[in-house]
């Protein structure tokens, strides 16, 4: 049902419960505002959005007043202009005149609106008020004298993040934004208050005094520090990345990003590998040319004649094209592919067996959710945001199996053992009633749970669960697998965990080709000659015999699949460091050289399309499919451990080689992590 309203004598149709400000946006009329934000509750603090409404004696705050049928609204009358001018004059009374040194300069709402709606002089002759700056941690810089008390940060902390640490204290001229008890802002999404603040009161500490907005070159890309792949905008000045901002995508991250995505960019230039290195007989690395490095690589590879004596290990940031070429190289050399942890626990016959089937948007439709072996606050920050958003909308229950979680919304701890999970499978747990009565139940399974079993065992689990609950139906698939790393989905989509034959005993190989895998594998995998290809120095690089420097994901244009099965493109924003080359280019050189040496021709340029025909169709899309597993009869199930850990990581700020090299993340890890022995 809609009705008509009139805005500046233009008739538009709107739905009930629409505010005047929203109706003006539909009509294309710009209403200035400071406190209003479409993802936060209405506060009506700033009074900048005043409009004139017929049959109302005074001007109305358009953000807080709903429209009614046949309402006449005027947004450009002399009284409205005078009111806006007066509001700005009051806001500027205590605002310092430090625009030349303010990091918000050039993109400040107060600057822009003062220019358009403000007066040309000030009548204030008294002393300005000063406010003490607050310590919010190593990431957020505060200059509270600039604060105009819009309370966006307060509402964000209370409503979106679920960490009610900000509030207002004092009255009148003594009001200020602060924490009730002096403490740091401890949230994985805390950096988003920088984008919300309309003035320079909350700015980025790592970005302080580095640049002006008009000096920056912006590149649209994706964040690869988790498997959600939030959309981001990378701002670079010259060859240096100076900040990362969120990019709107309603299907994935809306307009929020995690602190790791926003602030870990300084790790891209720390501990980098810039030229090929070859270890001599004394165990010291010596720089060599690319031609020398490739010739040594080919010499070692062509000397191997037995199958499964060449091992390939891929890392966290390996892109789809590079993985396809690893698949080709494995097939050509009869090699063996290892994933990050030498465990192949996911069945790749169907994509529903290794992806987030419900989708992030689909969480809004679920009414009961069970987390198994996953901590959404650390494993997927935006997943935690979507779950909290669903809780705030009402009629939602969440339970979890694993170690204790300190979530930002109420939850039920069912237990932390496999016996608890078995009771849920068999319908003997008290929470099974909620699952059975639910219309759209959801189970989210994390990597810390999956790594303790084989794909065969988990298929049995999935079938028992399917029989005892309505988690999978003809129109709903609530069984979800949450991948941790950005390359996990593509790894499974290309079926790279399917190897022909068994690996040698105790994982002993003639050659180990490590492609961007920074996880320590030297203790579990033995090889006579090890090649490390990556962009950062790590323990695997130190133990290698040959190092091939590659570019990071910010220095190349590549395709990645997120946990939902949505393929997106990351864009190059800076030049490669030193003599590093693109991972894909290195693989193509090696493959073609090996094929020519073996008289097998050359690699087909359309190899990826042959291997994965649907990847171009799935760019920026999610394929919807429903779970269909063969039925397993009663079978003895073996698992490695009776204890289920909720979090795969013990430190959210240091989960990969880039974040470990980041000074910003090191400071955050030291100051912001809750080190209580009673929490995990």
Secondary structure, DSSP 8 states (H G I E B T S, - for coil): -EEEEEETTEEEEEETT-BHHHHHHHHT-----SS--TTS-----S-TTEEEETT-SS-EETTT-B--TT-EEESSSHHHHHHHHHHHHHHTTS--S-GGG-TTTTS-HHHHHHHHHS-S-----S-----------SSEEE-GGG-----HHHHIIIIII----EEEES-GGG-EEEESSS-----TTTTHHHHH-SSSSEEESTTTTT--GGG-EEEEEE--SSTT--EEEEEEETTEEEEEEE--BTTTTBT---HHHHHGGGGGGSSB--S-EEE-TTS-EEE--HHHHHHHHHHHHHT--STT-EEEEE-TT--HHHHHHHHHHHHHHT-EEE-TTS---S--SSGGGSSBTT-TGGGGG-SEEEEES--HHHH-HHHHHHHHHHHHTSS-EEEEESS----SS--EEEESBHHHHHHHHTT-STTHHHHHH-SSEEEEE-HHHHTTS-HHHHHHHHHHHHHHS-SB-SS-B-EEE---STTHHHHHHTTTT--SS---GGGEEEEEEEES--S--TTT-EEEEEEEEESB--HHHHT-SEEEEB--GGGS-EEEE-TTS-EEEE---S---TT-B-HHHHHHHHHHHHHHHTT-----TTHHHHH-TTTTTTBT-------------S-----S-SB--S-S-S-TT-SSHHHHT-HHHHHHHHHHS---TT--
